[in-house]
Amino acid sequence: MASFGHGGNIKEISRQNGIDYNNIIDFSANINPLGMPVSVKSAIIEGLQQIEKYPDITYFELKNAIADFENINKDNIILGNGAAEVLFNIVRGINPKNSLILAPTFSEYEEAITSVSGSITSYVLKEEKNFEIQEDILNYINEDLNLICICNPNNPTGVVTSKEILEKILIKSKSNDVMLLIDESFLDFIEEDLSMMEYVKDYKNLIIIKSLTKFFALPGIRIGYGICSDETFLEKINKIIPAWNINIFAEIATKESLKDENYIKTTLEFIRNEKQYVYNELKKIKQIKVYKPSANFILLRTKDKVDLKQNLLQNNILIRSCSNYEGLNENYYRIAIRSRDENAKLIKYIKKNLQK
Ligand SMILES: Cc1ncc(COP(=O)(O)O)c(C=O)c1O
């Protein structure tokens, strides 16, 4: 498991830089700025006493809540302590010798695959092609491959892949006996229907993973899930996963979040407006190139060499340096969408920094 190189590590940053943890405005983790749903907070407080009992070992209600939300069969669900754990368990279950991942992309695919000593081929997303997956990805799929990981929308680029191309990848993967893992952890922030969930029942080689920690602002509670219809694989995975791996608060929070339609609607509206505002404002800054966002974060590149992350920290603003992503370098940064006041502060200090 990677212990560094992620966004959201504000405690570590505060220790290293002598900044009070509570004063950091964290643009480095892509968490819903509205905070957790009020319904979740009340349900957790009310459910406090449940700590004294074990969670339901079958997670019957939790799986039903997810199945209703995703419109899938509850027996196809793999629960995990965050999508990161789901990913590691799935990769252990597949034990892939050869895998294909995107570059740049979320680093945990590589971490999970190398943890089982698998080799990796990168499909390099080219800036001149707007970091989009091209049809030539199909040439990488053959019988020697065991696993393909695609993050949709991709973190950190924010680029989405169409269902049309994903369907082609899925079909070719199936005929070559390759598992296709699609990470839809940020898809709930996008209003267009890009989910491949409906394909799960017909394609046993498809696994979708989702995190609830971003959209419902629950990163501290740890909850995520995978969806797959291959019974043999599910049986194998269920043997790997320890009993009671989901704590009672994660269960309560998930059940409440998924039925909070008002929160979901408010979030979509909020992110739509703020994303447009931040994108428009950043585009006015000549010293950076801004990539069109889709979810709740934006990738940008500084045209000159400047340590924007360290400089902004002097104003208690934390952004994600993308220097450790394959295919990017120290000129790239990712910022999360936050509240209007915080976004305005970020823009003001980026300008101050770059327009000196
Ligand atoms: C694309 C992607 N998938 C999965 C995860 C893991 O999420 P979780 O907090 O549910 O483990 C992250 C976290 O940053 C992510 O960016």
The ligand as a Tripos MOL2 file, in Angstrom:
@<TRIPOS>MOLECULE
LIG
   16    16     1     0     0
SMALL
NO_CHARGES

@<TRIPOS>ATOM
      1 C1         -9.8250    7.0910   -8.9710 C.3       1 LIG1
      2 C2         -9.8390    6.6800   -7.5370 C.ar      1 LIG1
      3 N1        -10.3170    5.4720   -7.2230 N.ar      1 LIG1
      4 C3        -10.3450    5.0550   -5.9470 C.ar      1 LIG1
      5 C4         -9.8820    5.8450   -4.9220 C.ar      1 LIG1
      6 C5         -9.9000    5.3230   -3.5170 C.3       1 LIG1
      7 O1        -11.0020    5.8230   -2.8220 O.3       1 LIG1
      8 P1        -11.3540    5.3480   -1.3680 P.3       1 LIG1
      9 O2        -11.2380    6.5540   -0.5010 O.co2     1 LIG1
     10 O3        -12.7790    4.8650   -1.4400 O.co2     1 LIG1
     11 O4        -10.4290    4.2560   -0.9850 O.co2     1 LIG1
     12 C6         -9.3720    7.1090   -5.2070 C.ar      1 LIG1
     13 C7         -8.8540    7.9790   -4.1250 C.2       1 LIG1
     14 O5         -8.2850    9.0020   -4.3430 O.2       1 LIG1
     15 C8         -9.3530    7.5420   -6.5530 C.ar      1 LIG1
     16 O6         -8.8640    8.7300   -6.8880 O.3       1 LIG1
@<TRIPOS>BOND
     1     1     2 1
     2     2     3 ar
     3     2    15 ar
     4     3     4 ar
     5     4     5 ar
     6     5     6 1
     7     5    12 ar
     8     6     7 1
     9     7     8 1
    10     8     9 2
    11     8    10 1
    12     8    11 1
    13    12    13 1
    14    12    15 ar
    15    13    14 2
    16    15    16 1
@<TRIPOS>SUBSTRUCTURE
     1 LIG1         1 GROUP 0 **** ****
